[in-house]
Amino acid sequence: MLSRRRFLSHISAATAYAWTNKAHAEMPSPLSTVGQNPASSDAETARWKSYGRIVLQHLQDSTIVQDGFTIEQRQYGDCELSFDGRAPQGVPEVQIWSGIKCRDRDSRYVFALRGGNNDDLYLARYGADGAAKFLGIASLDFHPVPGDWYTLRAVTRGNRILIFLNQETTPRINVIDDDAPWTEGGVSLGGGWLPAWQNPRCVTRYSGSIQCGKSCSLRSKPA
């Protein structure tokens, strides 16, 4: 069970990080360096904004993100984000962060695979003016280690958010944000203080239960 002290530490860390990052700039899509699909050219040219003292390194099949995050300037409602991520060997612990329904620096939903002393999946809503909210945490039955690849998948259906790990069909986190202040936003990569390799696989937009379009193509995971 989550203690009150630990709960407050989650909220204070979340809000402090969201409110104190002031640096931002437009940048090309992190997806533009991985194989392009003509059917999804609109997503490949989409603009992104970066925040914090972000360090981005584009590789052939992935992007390394550290000390900040970058948000796609699109508006998804119900959608699904899937990506492969790993912490590079040599870092002290695994911290793989991403986001969905991200409106701007201060208003976004974040989820993370956290190693170190945490060993959990984490979900929260960052928001200004008292809109921050801790949404869920799921302890892991293993210790994430740098160098290993993990697949994270976030699914939104209305106010429900589901977080899946690897190829599992049952979500590790399944919550309803019953007082959600907003319902649409872009996806984000990064958000941790340690470097993480992130290989976006797919962002799918849904209308009800019907798939109506993809914003990027599936991409192979680097060796």
C-alpha positions in Angstrom: 0.0 0.0 0.0 1.2 3.5 -0.9 2.0 5.5 2.3 0.9 9.1 2.6 4.5 10.3 2.7 5.4 8.4 -0.5 2.3 9.7 -2.2 3.1 13.3 -1.3 6.7 12.8 -2.6 5.3 11.6 -5.9 3.1 14.7 -6.2 5.7 17.2 -5.1 8.3 15.8 -7.5 5.9 15.7 -10.3 4.6 19.3 -9.9 8.1 20.7 -9.2 9.5 19.2 -12.3 6.6 20.3 -14.5 6.6 23.9 -13.2 10.3 24.6 -13.2 11.2 23.6 -16.7 11.2 26.8 -18.7 13.5 26.1 -21.7 11.7 25.0 -24.9 12.3 25.0 -28.6 10.8 23.6 -31.8 12.6 20.7 -33.2 12.2 18.1 -36.0 10.3 14.9 -35.2 12.4 12.3 -33.3 10.6 9.8 -35.6 12.1 11.3 -38.7 15.4 9.5 -38.2 13.9 6.0 -38.3 12.5 4.5 -41.4 9.7 6.5 -43.1 6.4 5.3 -44.4 4.8 7.3 -47.2 1.4 6.6 -45.7 2.4 8.4 -42.5 4.4 11.4 -43.9 2.2 13.8 -41.9 3.5 12.5 -38.7 7.1 12.4 -39.8 7.0 16.1 -40.5 5.1 17.0 -37.3 6.7 19.6 -35.1 7.9 18.8 -31.6 8.8 21.0 -28.7 11.5 20.2 -26.2 11.6 21.2 -22.6 14.3 21.3 -19.8 18.0 21.0 -20.4 17.3 18.2 -22.8 20.0 16.2 -24.6 18.8 14.5 -27.7 20.9 12.1 -29.8 19.4 10.7 -32.9 20.5 7.2 -33.9 19.5 5.1 -36.9 16.7 3.3 -35.1 16.2 5.2 -31.9 16.6 8.4 -30.0 18.5 8.9 -26.7 16.7 11.3 -24.4 18.2 12.8 -21.2 17.4 15.7 -18.8 14.2 16.8 -20.4 11.3 15.7 -22.7 9.9 16.5 -26.1 6.2 16.7 -27.0 4.6 16.1 -30.4 2.5 19.1 -31.3 -0.6 17.0 -32.2 -4.0 16.5 -30.6 -5.0 12.8 -29.9 -8.1 11.8 -28.1 -8.3 8.1 -27.6 -5.0 6.7 -28.7 -2.3 4.1 -28.2 1.4 4.7 -27.8 3.9 1.9 -28.0 7.7 2.0 -27.8 10.8 0.0 -26.9 13.2 1.6 -24.4 16.3 0.8 -22.4 18.8 2.5 -20.2 22.3 2.3 -21.6 24.8 0.1 -19.9 26.8 2.0 -17.4 24.1 4.1 -15.9 23.1 3.4 -12.2 19.5 2.5 -12.8 16.6 2.3 -15.3 14.5 5.4 -15.7 12.3 5.3 -18.9 9.7 8.0 -19.1 7.1 9.0 -21.7 3.8 10.8 -21.9 0.3 10.9 -23.4 -2.4 13.6 -23.8 0.4 16.2 -23.4 -0.9 19.7 -23.9 2.2 21.6 -22.9 5.0 21.7 -20.4 2.7 22.0 -17.4 -0.2 19.8 -18.5 0.5 16.2 -19.4 0.1 12.6 -18.4 3.4 10.8 -17.7 4.2 7.1 -17.2 7.5 5.5 -16.4 9.3 2.2 -15.9 11.5 2.9 -12.9 14.3 0.7 -11.5 16.7 1.6 -8.7 14.9 1.6 -5.4 11.5 1.8 -7.1 11.1 -1.2 -9.4 7.6 -0.2 -10.5 5.5 1.3 -13.2 4.3 4.8 -12.4 1.5 7.0 -13.8 0.6 10.6 -12.9 -1.1 13.7 -14.3 1.1 16.8 -14.2 -0.9 20.0 -14.1 -0.6 23.7 -13.1 -2.9 25.4 -10.6 -3.5 22.3 -8.5 -4.3 20.0 -11.4 -1.5 17.5 -10.6 -2.7 14.1 -9.5 -1.0 10.8 -8.7 -2.9 8.1 -10.7 -1.2 4.7 -10.1 1.8 2.6 -9.3 2.4 -1.1 -9.9 5.2 -2.9 -8.3 7.3 -5.1 -10.5 8.1 -8.8 -9.9 11.6 -8.2 -11.3 14.4 -5.6 -11.2 14.9 -3.6 -14.5 18.5 -3.5 -15.5 20.4 -1.2 -17.8 21.1 -2.7 -21.2 17.8 -4.7 -21.4 15.0 -3.6 -23.7 11.5 -3.2 -22.4 8.3 -2.5 -24.3 5.9 0.1 -22.9 2.4 0.6 -24.2 -0.1 3.3 -23.1 -3.8 3.1 -24.1 -6.4 5.8 -23.5 -10.2 5.3 -23.8 -12.1 8.3 -22.6 -10.9 8.9 -19.1 -9.5 5.4 -18.7 -5.7 4.9 -19.0 -4.0 1.5 -19.3 -0.3 0.8 -19.1 1.1 -2.5 -20.5 4.6 -3.9 -20.1 6.3 -6.0 -22.8 4.0 -8.3 -24.6 1.5 -8.7 -21.7 -2.2 -8.6 -22.6 -3.3 -7.6 -19.1 -2.4 -4.0 -18.1 -0.2 -3.4 -15.1 -2.1 -0.1 -14.4 -5.8 0.3 -15.2 -7.3 3.6 -13.8 -10.0 6.1 -14.5 -9.1 9.8 -14.1 -12.6 10.9 -13.1 -11.8 14.6 -12.9 -9.6 14.9 -16.0 -9.2 18.6 -16.9 -8.5 17.9 -20.6 -9.1 15.0 -23.0 -6.6 15.5 -25.8 -2.9 16.1 -26.4 0.2 14.8 -28.1 2.6 12.1 -27.0 6.0 12.7 -25.4 9.4 11.1 -25.1 11.7 11.5 -22.2 11.2 13.1 -18.8 13.9 11.4 -16.7 17.2 12.7 -15.5 19.1 9.6 -16.7 19.6 8.8 -20.4 17.2 6.3 -22.1 17.2 4.9 -25.6 13.6 5.1 -27.0 12.5 3.6 -30.2 8.9 4.7 -31.0 7.0 1.9 -32.6 3.5 3.1 -33.1 1.0 5.8 -32.3 -2.5 4.9 -33.2 -5.6 7.1 -33.1 -8.9 5.6 -32.4 -12.5 6.6 -32.8 -14.5 4.5 -30.4 -13.2 0.9 -31.0 -12.4 1.5 -34.6 -8.9 2.3 -35.8 -9.0 5.3 -38.1 -5.3 6.1 -38.8 -1.7 5.7 -37.8 0.7 8.6 -37.2 3.8 6.5 -37.7 4.9 3.1 -39.0 6.1 0.1 -36.9 9.9 0.1 -36.5 12.2 -2.7 -35.8 14.0 -2.8 -32.4 17.8 -2.2 -32.6 20.0 -5.1 -31.7 
